[in-house]
């Protein structure tokens, strides 16, 4: 295939379709080289046109709760009494540094997610 720059969503779709056909190519082949180039081009286009912003701390906590089947009551060990948990989940109270450390250690939520934009530490 003649690989071209990705300048539009149509070009992106074409690149994805071609990549599907050669993604499992054996290392060292021309197809494997093409796949590597396409992945690089696709990533560059997506980063420019569809950037992913920093995680929202509350959404990160809710996501982990959903993943692990946790209730707000389960967060008391990390955040404090039920009223405080409710305030945090409803964005009425910021996370403290202590809460961030406990959530990271206990629930394995990345610091980057807990300290993301839109959050401030009290």
C-alpha positions as CSV (number, residue, x, y, z in Angstrom):
1,X,0.0,0.0,0.0
2,X,1.1,3.5,-0.7
3,X,1.0,5.1,2.8
4,X,-0.2,8.7,2.8
5,X,-0.6,11.3,5.5
6,X,-3.9,11.3,7.5
7,X,-5.6,14.6,6.9
8,X,-9.3,13.8,7.5
9,X,-11.6,11.3,9.2
10,X,-12.1,9.5,5.9
11,X,-8.3,9.1,5.7
12,X,-8.3,7.8,9.3
13,X,-10.9,5.2,8.4
14,X,-9.0,4.1,5.4
15,X,-5.8,3.8,7.6
16,X,-7.7,1.7,10.2
17,X,-9.1,-0.6,7.5
18,X,-5.6,-1.2,6.1
19,X,-4.1,-1.7,9.6
20,X,-6.7,-4.4,10.4
21,X,-5.4,-6.4,7.5
22,X,-1.8,-6.2,8.4
23,X,-1.8,-5.8,12.2
24,X,-0.6,-9.4,12.8
25,X,2.2,-9.2,10.2
26,X,5.4,-11.1,11.0
27,X,8.1,-8.8,12.4
28,X,10.7,-7.8,9.8
29,X,8.3,-7.9,6.9
30,X,7.2,-4.9,4.8
31,X,3.7,-5.3,6.1
32,X,5.0,-5.1,9.7
33,X,6.8,-1.9,8.8
34,X,3.6,-0.5,7.2
35,X,1.7,-1.4,10.3
36,X,4.2,0.5,12.5
37,X,4.0,3.6,10.3
38,X,0.2,3.5,10.2
39,X,0.0,3.2,14.0
40,X,2.2,6.3,14.3
41,X,0.2,8.2,11.8
42,X,-3.1,7.2,13.4
43,X,-1.9,8.2,16.9
44,X,-0.6,11.6,15.7
45,X,-3.9,12.3,14.0
46,X,-6.0,11.2,17.0
47,X,-3.9,13.2,19.4
48,X,-4.3,16.3,17.4
49,X,-8.0,16.0,16.5
50,X,-9.4,14.0,19.4
51,X,-7.3,14.8,22.5
52,X,-8.1,13.1,25.7
53,X,-8.0,15.5,28.6
54,X,-6.9,14.7,32.1
55,X,-9.2,12.4,34.1
56,X,-11.7,13.9,36.5
57,X,-11.0,12.8,40.0
58,X,-14.6,12.1,41.0
59,X,-15.3,10.2,37.8
60,X,-12.1,8.1,38.5
61,X,-13.4,7.3,41.9
62,X,-16.9,6.4,40.6
63,X,-15.3,4.3,37.8
64,X,-13.3,2.3,40.3
65,X,-16.5,1.9,42.5
66,X,-18.3,0.5,39.5
67,X,-15.4,-1.8,38.6
68,X,-15.2,-3.3,42.1
69,X,-18.8,-3.2,42.9
70,X,-18.3,-0.7,45.8
71,X,-20.9,1.4,47.5
72,X,-20.3,4.9,49.0
73,X,-20.1,3.2,52.4
74,X,-17.0,1.3,51.2
75,X,-15.3,4.6,50.6
76,X,-15.5,5.6,54.3
77,X,-12.2,3.9,55.0
78,X,-10.5,6.2,52.4
79,X,-12.5,9.4,52.6
80,X,-14.0,9.5,56.1
81,X,-17.6,9.4,57.5
82,X,-20.6,8.9,55.1
83,X,-21.4,12.6,55.1
84,X,-17.9,13.5,53.8
85,X,-18.1,10.7,51.2
86,X,-21.3,12.2,50.0
87,X,-19.9,15.7,49.8
88,X,-16.9,14.5,47.9
89,X,-18.9,12.4,45.4
90,X,-21.3,15.3,44.9
91,X,-18.4,17.8,44.4
92,X,-19.2,19.8,47.5
93,X,-15.9,19.0,49.2
94,X,-12.5,18.7,47.6
95,X,-10.3,15.7,48.2
96,X,-7.6,16.3,50.8
97,X,-4.1,15.1,50.3
98,X,-4.8,12.4,52.9
99,X,-7.8,11.2,51.0
100,X,-5.8,11.1,47.7
101,X,-3.1,9.0,49.3
102,X,-5.6,6.6,50.8
103,X,-7.6,6.2,47.6
104,X,-4.4,5.6,45.7
105,X,-3.0,3.0,48.1
106,X,-6.3,1.3,48.9
107,X,-8.1,1.3,45.6
108,X,-5.1,1.7,43.2
109,X,-6.5,4.8,41.6
110,X,-3.6,6.5,39.9
111,X,-2.4,9.8,41.4
112,X,-2.7,11.4,38.0
113,X,-6.4,10.7,38.0
114,X,-7.0,11.9,41.6
115,X,-5.0,15.1,41.0
116,X,-6.5,15.8,37.6
117,X,-7.9,19.1,36.5
118,X,-11.0,20.4,38.2
119,X,-9.9,19.1,41.6
120,X,-8.2,21.1,44.3
121,X,-6.7,19.8,47.4
122,X,-7.8,21.3,50.7
